[in-house]
Amino acid sequence: MKSKSVNIGVFGSLKRMKPLRQIEATELMLAAGNLSASYAKVLLAGTRPADLAKAAERKQVGGLTPEQMARMQHEMESVQADFKTVEKTFGDTVLQLVVATGFIGSLIRNMEVEKFMVANYPEILAQFKSIVQATSLDAP
């Protein structure tokens, strides 16, 4: 966070969390590209009491019952776990997309394959071309 522009209110929210939760919240903020005080407050509100520096100073969110807060915490933990899973597999997924796009591009550049596709599967050929164009670095 040293090289990022961070709202000063973020640190107030992070300070109310235990160190491991601070790291986790900071990683989520950086990965989401959102270093705002309001996002930090949302992460604080979704933090389990066990992860707060002082559980007795738990911040209450107006209009929410304890059951709703518990459900929100559970959902936030689930979203965080899903986010970490996606983050771990993102590189492999992008690599597979690049390889598949390259293969599709080489197929449709083959004149015989293109003639066959035009004659038999024009809608699929159009989709293949749009995929190659969308993933091309040369595309405007």
C-alpha positions as CSV (number, residue, x, y, z in Angstrom):
1,M,0.0,0.0,0.0
2,K,3.0,2.2,0.2
3,S,2.9,3.0,-3.5
4,K,-0.9,3.5,-3.6
5,S,-3.1,6.5,-2.8
6,V,-5.0,5.4,0.2
7,N,-7.8,7.3,2.0
8,I,-6.7,8.0,5.6
9,G,-10.1,6.5,6.9
10,V,-8.9,3.1,5.7
11,F,-6.3,2.9,8.5
12,G,-8.9,3.6,11.2
13,S,-10.9,0.6,10.0
14,L,-7.9,-1.6,9.7
15,K,-6.6,-0.6,13.1
16,R,-9.8,-2.1,14.7
17,M,-8.9,-5.6,13.3
18,K,-6.4,-8.2,14.4
19,P,-3.2,-8.3,12.4
20,L,-4.0,-11.3,10.3
21,R,-7.4,-9.9,9.4
22,Q,-5.7,-6.6,8.5
23,I,-3.5,-8.4,6.0
24,E,-6.5,-10.3,4.6
25,A,-8.6,-7.1,4.3
26,T,-5.7,-5.2,2.7
27,E,-5.2,-8.0,0.2
28,L,-8.9,-8.0,-0.7
29,M,-8.8,-4.2,-1.1
30,L,-5.7,-4.3,-3.4
31,A,-7.1,-7.2,-5.5
32,A,-10.4,-5.3,-5.9
33,G,-8.6,-2.1,-6.7
34,N,-10.7,-0.3,-4.1
35,L,-8.7,1.5,-1.3
36,S,-11.6,3.6,-0.2
37,A,-12.6,4.2,3.4
38,S,-16.2,3.0,2.7
39,Y,-14.9,-0.4,1.4
40,A,-12.7,-0.7,4.5
41,K,-15.8,0.0,6.7
42,V,-17.7,-2.8,4.8
43,L,-14.8,-5.2,5.4
44,L,-14.8,-4.1,9.1
45,A,-18.6,-4.6,9.4
46,G,-18.2,-8.1,7.9
47,T,-15.4,-9.1,10.2
48,R,-16.1,-11.8,12.8
49,P,-15.9,-10.6,16.4
50,A,-12.9,-13.1,16.9
51,D,-11.0,-11.1,14.3
52,L,-11.5,-7.7,15.8
53,A,-8.8,-6.1,18.0
54,K,-11.4,-5.4,20.6
55,A,-14.5,-7.4,20.3
56,A,-16.3,-5.3,22.8
57,E,-16.0,-2.3,20.5
58,R,-17.9,-4.0,17.8
59,K,-19.3,-1.5,15.3
60,Q,-23.0,-1.8,14.9
61,V,-24.4,-1.2,11.4
62,G,-27.7,0.7,11.6
63,G,-30.9,-1.2,10.8
64,L,-29.3,-4.7,11.0
65,T,-30.3,-7.3,13.5
66,P,-27.6,-9.6,15.0
67,E,-29.0,-12.4,12.8
68,Q,-28.6,-10.3,9.7
69,M,-25.0,-9.3,10.7
70,A,-24.2,-13.0,11.2
71,R,-25.6,-13.9,7.8
72,M,-23.6,-11.0,6.2
73,Q,-20.4,-12.2,7.9
74,H,-21.0,-15.7,6.6
75,E,-21.7,-14.5,3.1
76,M,-18.7,-12.2,3.1
77,E,-16.5,-15.1,4.2
78,S,-17.9,-17.2,1.4
79,V,-17.3,-14.4,-1.2
80,Q,-13.7,-14.0,0.1
81,A,-13.1,-17.8,-0.3
82,D,-14.5,-17.7,-3.8
83,F,-12.4,-14.7,-4.7
84,K,-9.3,-16.4,-3.5
85,T,-10.1,-19.5,-5.5
86,V,-10.6,-17.5,-8.7
87,E,-7.5,-15.5,-8.0
88,K,-5.4,-18.7,-7.7
89,T,-6.8,-20.2,-11.0
90,F,-6.9,-16.9,-13.0
91,G,-3.4,-17.3,-14.5
92,D,-4.1,-20.9,-15.7
93,T,-7.4,-19.9,-17.1
94,V,-5.9,-17.0,-19.1
95,L,-3.2,-19.3,-20.4
96,Q,-5.8,-21.8,-21.6
97,L,-7.8,-19.0,-23.3
98,V,-4.7,-17.8,-25.1
99,V,-3.8,-21.3,-26.3
100,A,-7.4,-22.0,-27.4
101,T,-7.7,-18.6,-29.2
102,G,-4.4,-19.3,-31.0
103,F,-5.7,-22.6,-32.1
104,I,-9.0,-21.2,-33.3
105,G,-7.1,-18.4,-35.1
106,S,-4.9,-20.9,-36.9
107,L,-7.9,-23.0,-38.0
108,I,-9.8,-20.0,-39.5
109,R,-6.7,-18.8,-41.3
110,N,-6.6,-22.1,-43.1
111,M,-8.4,-21.5,-46.4
112,E,-9.8,-25.1,-46.7
113,V,-11.2,-25.0,-43.1
114,E,-12.6,-21.5,-43.7
115,K,-14.4,-22.7,-46.9
116,F,-15.8,-25.7,-45.1
117,M,-17.0,-23.5,-42.2
118,V,-18.6,-20.9,-44.6
119,A,-20.5,-23.7,-46.4
120,N,-21.6,-25.7,-43.4
121,Y,-21.3,-23.7,-40.2
122,P,-21.3,-19.9,-41.0
123,E,-22.6,-18.9,-37.6
124,I,-19.9,-20.8,-35.8
125,L,-17.3,-19.3,-38.1
126,A,-18.6,-15.8,-37.2
127,Q,-18.3,-16.6,-33.5
128,F,-14.8,-18.0,-34.0
129,K,-13.8,-14.8,-35.8
130,S,-15.3,-12.6,-33.1
131,I,-13.4,-14.6,-30.4
132,V,-10.1,-14.2,-32.2
133,Q,-10.7,-10.5,-32.9
134,A,-11.7,-9.8,-29.2
135,T,-8.6,-11.4,-27.9
136,S,-6.2,-10.1,-30.5
137,L,-3.6,-7.6,-29.3
138,D,-3.8,-5.9,-32.8
139,A,-7.5,-5.2,-32.5
140,P,-8.5,-1.5,-32.1
